[in-house]
Amino acid sequence: MKLLFFIRNIKINEKDRTNITKHSHEFHELLYCTESNSEKIKAGDLLFYPAGQTHATSYEIGKSILFYQIYFSESLFSTTVNIEKQALFILGQLKLYVKNRNQQINLSRIGTERIVKLFESMQWEFTNRYRGYSWTVRFKLIELLVTVIRDREFKLPIRGEMGKPLSNSHIQDVLLYLETDYMSNITVDDILQFCPLSRSHFHALFKQETGKTFIEYLNNLRCEKAAELLITTDDTVLEIAFKSGFNNFSHFCHTFKQLKGISPKKYKRSCIPEI
């Protein structure tokens, strides 16, 4: 049976080793430090290790650290239920946030107090397993994710044309949504469900903030993601086209060549190092 979530307290007493071997897993891992006499990891630190990401945590010899630990699968949330789809969107933001921050998420004092209460509550539910506990844990995990991204210390800079910071929060939300859900079939109607702008105002503001039309921006984003996959995976060009959000292979090839000046197949071949 596939893991949906697992919660526990763990205590690490580092007496004769200084690190954990690099590893990855198919589920997400959240760690919240409650007690520590280490300088590297302190009480109140929140760490997030996304699924599939290779990682290792270093500790100091002779130090003791106590964590709340949660493992959870992305399949815990459904893409057809709105509140759970929003949870997947938030997870995408967290992945972007920790990408260049060594997996650490900074929180304010108030945010930290809320987080620890949610961890305590989830662990109690998981340990006692009263009727409906799995749904309670699910909702509290969503509340935890929302608490993190609403915290005043959580800042995920999104930039528009020529690297300029965006000035409109609605367009920032749209770009975050595209960054985390670009592989899906996205239309302007989908955007306007959560973006409180008229269609004409949205198009005008999007072009003003990003320097591109909505379709131009989305195609460019998808081609950048495809270029990464062409270099880093052994997937076929057809598989990469669909993974990048293109439903039409011919359209993908035409758009990629238009933006990169070379076909996807030749791009992949050009990035293979000569032996």
N, C-alpha and C positions, 0 to 999 in steps of 0.2 A: 504494500500500500504506500502510495507516495506521501511524503511528509508534507503536511499543511502548516503546522506550527509546533514548536517545542519550546518550553520556557523553564529556566532553572537559575539557581544561584551557583556561581562557581568561584572558588578561591584559588589563586595561584600563589604558591610559595616558591620563589625562585632561589634555590640554594646552590645548585650546581649546573645550571644552564642559563644562557642569556637570551635565547630566542626560540620561537616555535618554527618548525620547518615550514617552508612555503607550501601553500596548498590552496585549493579552491573547492567550491561545492556548488550544487545545483539550486541552492536556496539562499535567501538573503540572511544576513546576520547583523543583529543590533546588540551592542554591548554598552551598558551603562555602569560606570564605576561608582560604587558607593563608599568604599574605603580604600585608602592607599597610602603607603609611606614611600612611594616612588616619586622621582622628579619628572619622569617621562609621562606617566599616566596618573592623573590626579582625580580625586573624588569630584564627581560632577561632570566628568568627561563622557561624551556620547560618541561612540564609534559606529560607523556603518560600513559593512563589507558587502557590496552587491554580488548577486549570484554570478558565478563564472569568472570572477576576478581573482587572480592569484594574489595572495597576500601572506604576510607573516608579521607577527608582533614581537618586538624586542622588549625585554625586561632587564632590570638590573639585578645582579646577584644579591641574594639576601633580602629582597624586597617582597612584600606581601600585598596582593591586590584582590579586592572582592568586587565581583561583577553581577549584575543582572544580565542574563543572556537570552536572547530570543532568536530562534531560527524560524523562518516562515517562507513558504513558497509563494511565488507570484500567482499561481493558480488558486490561491486562497480567495482571490478577488475575481469577480465575473465582469467581463467587458459589456454585458447586456444590462447590468444593474447600475443606475446612474451614480449612486454613492460609492460603489466599489470601482467604477470606472474612474471616478475622481481620485480614489486612492492610488490607482495605477499611474495616474498623471503626476501625483505628488511623488511617488517613487522615482519617476523619471527625473524630477527636479532634484531629488536627493542624490541620484547617481551623478548628475552634472555637478552638483555642489562639492561632492567629495573627490571628484576626479583629480583635482590638483591640490588637495588639502590633506593628503595622507589619511583619508577616511575619517577624520575628526570633524564633528559638527559643533560649532560654538553656540551656546545658548545664554540668555540672560538669567539672572537669579530667579525671576518669576517663572521663566520657562523651565528651568531646572527643577524647581519645586513641583511643578505640574507633571513633569516627566516621571519623576521618582514615584509619585502617587499612582500614576498609570501603570508603571512597572509592577509596583506592589500589588495593585488590584488584579492585574493579569496573571501574576504568579499565583495569587490566592485562588482565582477561578480555575486555573490549570491544575493546581494541586488537589482541590476539593471536588472538582468536576460535578457540581450540582447540575440539575436539569437546565439545559440551554447554555451551558458554560461556553461551548464552542462559538456560539453567536456573540456572546458577551465579550469574549476575547477578541473576536474579529472587529467589533465596533470600537472597543477600547484601543486596538491597534490603529484603526483609522483615526481616532481622536488623537493619538500620539503623533501620527504623521502630520495631521493638521496643526497641532501645537508647535511642532518643529518649524514648519514653513511660515507660520504666522509670527514667530518670535522675532523681536526687533534686531537680533544679532544675525538672523539668517538673511544674507544678502547674496543674490545670484545675479551678477551683472550681465545684462544682455545688451549687445551693441548693434547698431544699425549700419548704414552705409559709411564706409571709410573709418570704421571703428568708433564712431561717435556714440556716446551713451544715449539711450532712448529717453525721451521726455514724457511719453504717454504710458501710463500703467496698463491700459487696456491692450495696447500693442505689445507690451512686454509679456503679458499673459498669453497672447496669441502665439508669439514666437516660442515661448516655453512649451506650449501645447504642440506646436509643429515639431519642435526638437525631440519631444518624447513620443510622438505618435505619427511621425512622418510616413511610416510603413503602412498605415491604414488608408482607406479611401476617404480622404478629407475634402469637403466642399465648403464653400463660403457659408452655406446654410448651417453646417455643423458649428462653424465659428460663431455665428450670430446667436446661437443658443445660449452662449455664456458671455459674449461680448456685447454690452448694452449700447450698441451704435446702430444707426441706420445703415443699410447696404451701401449707399453712396458715400456717407461719411466715413465708413470703415475703409473703403477702397482708397479714398483721398488721403486719409490719415496714414494708412499702411504705406502708401507710396512716399508720402512725406517723410516718414520715420525711417524707412529701410532703403529708399532709393530704387525699389523694385515694385512691380505689381505683385499681387498675392500669388498668382500662378508662376511668375518668374522666380520669386523667392522660393516657393515650394519645390519647383523643378531643380533649382540650383542646390538646395539642401539635400534633396534625394540623390542627386548626382555626386555630391561630395561624400555622402554615406556609401554610395555604390563604389566610388573610387577607393575608399578605405577597405571595403570587402574584397575588391579585385586584387589588392596588394596583400592582404593579410589572411585570406582564406583560399581553400582549394575548390570552392563552389564554382559551378559553371556560370557563365555570363547570364544565362536565362534565369537561374536560381537567384542570382544577385539582383537582377531586375525586379523580380517579384518581392524579394526581401526589402528592397529599397522603396517600395510603394508604387512601382509602375505596373499597371495591369496590362499594358500593351507593350510587347517586346520591341516592335518596330519603333514605337514612339520613344521608348527608352534609348535605343541605339541612336536615333536621330537627335534627341535632346542632348545626350552625353557628348556626341561628336561636335554639336553646335557649341557647347560650353567648354569642352576640353580640347577641341581641335583634333581629336583622334578618336577612333572607334573604341568601344569598351574592350573588344578582343585584343586590339593592338596595344591598348593601354596596359592590359594585364600582362601581355607578352613582353612589353618594354620594361616592366618592373621586375622581371625575373633576372636575378644576377647571373652573370656569366661565370662558369667554373673554369 
